[in-house]
């Protein structure tokens, strides 16, 4: 089974998914994505709570992970997943890693590899969580659009936090599934969306 995960990086500009591909939208992509089947977020920020409401209104199957989502009224209509976090790093280790991608991975308590525990998803970034959702839904061939690990503004507006740890996260999924970047993430195989879509 194949799916495309769409995040808000610059490589998603103008993307319009074909009707026969399952689309997993991340956070604010619901503001501009022409079509979505699923919506996912690890981050219960005020803006993402609004995007969740929009995704529900558009008829997407909505999924969230993390305890803070339980405080959001709209999230009662979403499927809840347990967010699995790594233990906090000790200060000495964090100091040795700063400002490397591993430092950001540790600061966000991100967990490498696909979480295969039923009902649970590894944390680290909402696009990364969406890949965990894809695995649980049975998708083993996934293209990433707009997952660029860049600091450029999101397509729906706003500036992302540091995303330098994303290459580590997504590369760690390769033993369990085929994941390709149709954008700027260089730690996994890169293809144009057309190449991925036609290679069936």
C-alpha positions as CSV (number, residue, x, y, z in Angstrom):
1,X,0.0,0.0,0.0
2,X,1.2,3.5,-0.9
3,X,0.6,6.9,0.6
4,X,1.9,10.5,0.4
5,X,2.6,12.5,3.5
6,X,2.3,16.3,3.0
7,X,4.0,18.8,5.3
8,X,4.4,22.6,4.9
9,X,7.9,22.9,3.5
10,X,8.6,24.7,0.3
11,X,8.8,21.6,-1.9
12,X,5.0,21.2,-1.4
13,X,4.2,24.5,-3.1
14,X,1.6,23.8,-5.9
15,X,1.3,20.1,-5.0
16,X,-2.1,18.6,-6.0
17,X,-2.3,14.9,-5.2
18,X,-3.8,12.5,-7.7
19,X,-7.2,11.0,-6.7
20,X,-5.9,7.5,-6.4
21,X,-3.2,8.2,-3.8
22,X,-3.9,8.2,-0.1
23,X,-2.9,11.6,1.4
24,X,-1.9,12.1,5.0
25,X,-1.8,15.8,5.8
26,X,0.3,17.3,8.6
27,X,-0.8,20.2,10.8
28,X,-1.5,23.4,8.8
29,X,-1.4,21.8,5.3
30,X,-5.2,21.5,5.6
31,X,-5.3,25.2,4.9
32,X,-4.1,24.8,1.3
33,X,-4.0,21.1,0.3
34,X,-6.7,20.5,-2.3
35,X,-7.5,17.0,-0.9
36,X,-6.7,14.9,2.1
37,X,-7.7,11.5,3.5
38,X,-6.0,11.6,6.9
39,X,-4.8,14.5,9.2
40,X,-2.2,14.1,11.9
41,X,-0.5,16.1,14.6
42,X,1.8,15.6,17.6
43,X,1.5,19.2,18.6
44,X,-1.6,20.5,20.4
45,X,-0.7,24.2,19.8
46,X,-3.6,26.7,19.4
47,X,-3.0,26.9,15.6
48,X,-3.0,23.1,15.2
49,X,-6.3,22.9,17.2
50,X,-7.8,25.2,14.6
51,X,-6.3,23.1,11.8
52,X,-7.8,20.0,13.4
53,X,-11.3,21.6,13.3
54,X,-10.8,22.4,9.6
55,X,-9.7,18.8,8.9
56,X,-12.8,17.5,10.6
57,X,-15.0,19.8,8.6
58,X,-13.4,18.6,5.4
59,X,-14.2,15.0,6.3
60,X,-10.6,13.7,7.0
61,X,-9.9,10.9,9.4
62,X,-8.1,12.8,12.1
63,X,-5.4,11.4,14.4
64,X,-3.5,13.1,17.2
65,X,-0.8,12.0,19.7
66,X,0.1,13.3,23.1
67,X,-1.8,14.0,26.3
68,X,-2.4,17.8,25.7
69,X,-4.8,16.9,22.9
70,X,-7.2,15.7,25.6
71,X,-7.8,19.3,26.6
72,X,-9.0,20.2,23.0
73,X,-12.7,19.9,22.5
74,X,-12.4,19.1,18.8
75,X,-10.0,16.3,19.5
76,X,-12.9,14.2,20.9
77,X,-13.7,13.5,17.2
78,X,-10.1,12.3,16.5
79,X,-8.4,9.0,17.1
80,X,-5.9,9.4,19.9
81,X,-2.4,7.7,19.9
82,X,0.0,7.4,22.8
83,X,3.0,9.6,22.1
84,X,6.2,7.7,23.0
85,X,9.1,10.0,24.0
86,X,12.8,9.2,24.7
87,X,14.0,9.8,28.2
88,X,15.5,13.3,28.7
89,X,19.2,13.5,28.1
90,X,21.5,14.5,30.9
91,X,23.0,18.0,30.8
92,X,26.5,16.8,30.1
93,X,25.5,14.8,27.1
94,X,23.3,17.6,25.8
95,X,26.3,20.0,26.2
96,X,28.6,17.8,24.2
97,X,26.0,17.5,21.3
98,X,25.1,21.2,21.0
99,X,24.1,22.4,18.4
100,X,24.2,19.2,16.3
101,X,21.0,17.5,15.0
102,X,21.4,15.0,17.8
103,X,21.0,17.8,20.3
104,X,17.7,18.8,18.8
105,X,16.6,15.1,18.7
106,X,17.4,14.9,22.4
107,X,15.8,18.2,23.3
108,X,12.6,17.1,21.7
109,X,12.9,13.6,23.2
110,X,12.5,12.2,19.7
111,X,12.6,8.5,19.2
112,X,14.3,6.8,16.2
113,X,12.6,4.0,14.3
114,X,9.0,3.1,13.6
115,X,7.0,2.4,16.7
116,X,5.3,-1.0,16.2
117,X,3.5,-1.0,19.5
118,X,-0.3,-0.9,18.8
119,X,-1.8,2.5,19.6
120,X,1.6,4.2,20.0
121,X,3.6,6.6,17.8
122,X,7.2,7.8,18.3
123,X,7.6,11.6,18.8
124,X,10.1,14.0,17.3
125,X,8.1,16.0,14.7
126,X,4.5,15.8,13.4
127,X,5.6,14.7,9.9
128,X,7.6,11.9,11.6
129,X,4.6,10.9,13.6
130,X,2.5,10.9,10.4
131,X,5.0,8.3,9.1
132,X,4.3,6.2,12.2
133,X,0.6,6.5,11.5
134,X,1.1,5.4,7.9
135,X,2.9,2.3,9.1
136,X,0.1,1.5,11.5
137,X,-2.4,2.0,8.7
138,X,-0.6,-0.6,6.6
139,X,1.3,1.7,4.2
140,X,4.8,0.5,3.4
141,X,5.7,2.7,0.4
142,X,5.5,6.4,1.3
143,X,6.5,9.6,-0.5
144,X,7.2,12.8,1.5
145,X,6.2,16.2,0.1
146,X,7.1,19.3,2.0
147,X,9.2,17.5,4.5
148,X,12.3,19.6,3.8
149,X,14.0,20.1,7.2
150,X,14.4,23.8,6.2
151,X,13.9,27.0,8.2
152,X,11.9,28.6,5.3
153,X,8.4,29.8,6.2
154,X,5.6,27.3,6.2
155,X,3.3,27.5,3.2
156,X,0.3,28.4,5.4
157,X,2.5,31.0,7.2
158,X,4.7,31.0,10.3
159,X,8.3,29.9,10.8
160,X,9.1,26.4,11.9
161,X,11.4,25.5,14.7
162,X,14.8,23.9,14.2
163,X,14.3,20.8,12.0
164,X,17.9,19.6,11.6
165,X,17.0,16.3,13.3
166,X,14.5,15.3,10.6
167,X,17.1,13.5,8.5
168,X,18.0,11.3,11.5
169,X,14.4,10.4,12.1
170,X,13.3,9.5,8.6
171,X,16.5,7.6,7.8
172,X,15.8,5.4,10.8
173,X,12.5,4.2,9.2
174,X,14.2,2.7,6.1
175,X,14.6,-0.8,7.6
176,X,10.9,-1.1,7.9
177,X,9.4,0.7,4.9
178,X,10.2,2.3,1.7
179,X,10.3,6.1,2.2
180,X,11.3,8.6,-0.5
181,X,11.7,12.3,-0.4
182,X,10.1,14.3,-3.2
183,X,11.7,17.4,-1.6
184,X,14.9,18.4,0.1
185,X,15.4,15.7,2.7
186,X,18.7,14.1,1.7
187,X,19.0,11.3,4.3
188,X,16.6,9.0,2.3
189,X,16.3,8.2,-1.4
190,X,15.1,11.1,-3.5
191,X,12.7,10.9,-6.4
192,X,10.4,13.4,-8.1
193,X,6.7,12.8,-7.2
194,X,6.1,11.8,-10.8
195,X,8.8,9.1,-10.7
196,X,7.5,7.7,-7.4
197,X,3.9,7.8,-8.6
198,X,4.6,6.1,-11.9
199,X,6.8,3.4,-10.4
200,X,4.0,1.0,-9.4
